[in-house]
């Protein structure tokens, strides 16, 4: 496996994705650190923000829970519940309010039957399997000479693995509009309900915008990895197995 990264003639394809991912993570860390030190004028916590947005959008039956970890915040559509990390749940910063509102944005999407969210939910199971199985199948196929020839069982395995990985890529692509739309709904609701003023909204936008870039980076990484695999398949048979 390690030899792959040294010998693969198409390794350069994934470099831009790695650089963008690093930059996006640095930007998110910076934006979150800055705005986690800026308290909202209303003094409400992330949990109170989520509760207010849920109640005012007709979702009083949705619960808000505290979970351990940093940036482990998420909305669980099967439980119809918002889960907030400890710093967000108890925090009164603009960062905490923005993250909490973003997760409620997903709940609002769910209630409104937002198409891309429904598609992503439907793909969760198969994507989980594909992300686990695809690389093992690709490696197995490569070890059997799947990149050195366009014939044989190894090549068939590689193609199967690439097809499975394509599902992961599609899932990443679908995730983008879901995340951006949730952030748009979050900002709109925070202003509509008077939880943040126009000046504070800039801080919220900075955090949510930086978070969205991490999803862009993940999608770009997945797309470039798929491109790398397709280029290797295209070159199958032109050179010996270089895995």
Secondary structure, 3 states (H helix, E strand, C coil): CHHHHHHCCCHHHHHHHHHHHHHHHHHHHHHHHHHCCCECCCCCCHHHHHHHHHHHCCCCCCEEEEECCCCCCEEECCCCEEEEEHHHHHCCEHHHHHHHHHHHHHHHHHHCCCHHHHHHHHHHHHHHHHHHHHHHHHHHHHHCCCCCCCCCHHHHHHHHHHHHHHHHHHHHHHHHHHHHHHHHHHHHHHHHCCCCCHHHHHHHHHHHHHHHHHHHHHHHHHHHHHHHHHHHHHCECCECCCC
